[in-house]
């Protein structure tokens, strides 16, 4: 069950800009659910969207070795791509 959140509309507005958005919050408040919902909506609009969970050892290792490996997940024919990164630590 998805509880509609007010922040979802704000996030959708950010997606139209070229700005980076960081969705940060406490554990178990719905960050992953919101990102998955956004991904679904972007796919319906036929937008290029890549969701990567950085808790995946394989993905995290590739990106630790070389951040440019992020583009291994991208279709080269894409003009514009939206990355949704989960568990990003800086």
C-alpha positions in Angstrom: 0.0 0.0 0.0 1.4 3.4 -1.0 0.5 6.4 1.1 0.5 9.5 -1.2 3.0 12.0 0.1 3.0 15.7 -0.6 6.8 15.7 -1.3 6.2 13.5 -4.4 4.8 16.5 -6.3 7.8 18.7 -5.3 10.2 16.0 -6.4 8.4 15.7 -9.8 9.0 19.5 -10.3 12.7 19.0 -9.6 12.9 16.3 -12.2 12.2 18.9 -14.9 15.3 20.9 -13.9 19.0 20.1 -14.4 19.5 20.2 -10.6 20.6 17.4 -8.4 18.2 16.4 -5.7 19.1 14.5 -2.6 16.3 12.7 -0.8 17.5 12.3 2.8 15.6 11.1 5.8 15.4 8.7 8.7 15.1 5.0 8.3 11.8 3.5 7.3 10.1 6.7 6.3 9.5 5.8 2.6 12.5 7.1 0.7 12.9 3.8 -1.3 9.2 3.6 -2.0 9.2 7.2 -3.3 12.1 6.5 -5.6 10.5 3.4 -7.0 7.3 5.3 -7.5 9.1 8.0 -9.4 10.9 5.4 -11.5 7.6 3.9 -12.5 6.1 7.3 -13.4 9.2 8.2 -15.5 9.1 4.9 -17.3 5.4 5.6 -18.2 6.6 8.9 -19.7 9.3 6.9 -21.6 12.1 8.8 -19.8 15.5 7.2 -19.5 15.7 6.3 -15.8 18.2 4.1 -14.0 17.7 2.9 -10.5 20.8 1.6 -8.7 20.9 0.3 -5.2 24.4 1.0 -4.0 24.0 -1.6 -1.2 24.6 -4.1 -4.0 28.2 -5.2 -3.5 28.7 -5.7 -7.2 27.5 -2.2 -8.1 29.3 -0.5 -5.3 32.6 -2.2 -6.1 32.4 -1.2 -9.8 31.8 2.4 -8.8 34.5 2.4 -6.1 37.0 1.2 -8.7 36.1 4.0 -11.1 33.1 6.4 -10.8 33.0 6.5 -14.6 31.7 2.9 -14.4 28.4 4.5 -13.7 28.0 4.9 -17.5 28.3 1.1 -18.0 24.6 1.0 -16.8 23.6 3.5 -19.6 22.3 2.9 -23.1 24.7 4.8 -25.3 21.8 6.0 -27.5 20.3 8.0 -24.6 20.2 11.8 -24.8 19.1 12.4 -21.2 19.2 10.1 -18.2 17.9 10.3 -14.7 19.8 8.3 -12.1 18.0 7.3 -8.9 20.7 6.1 -6.5 19.8 4.3 -3.3 22.1 4.2 -0.3 24.4 6.8 -1.6 27.0 7.7 1.0 29.3 10.7 0.8 
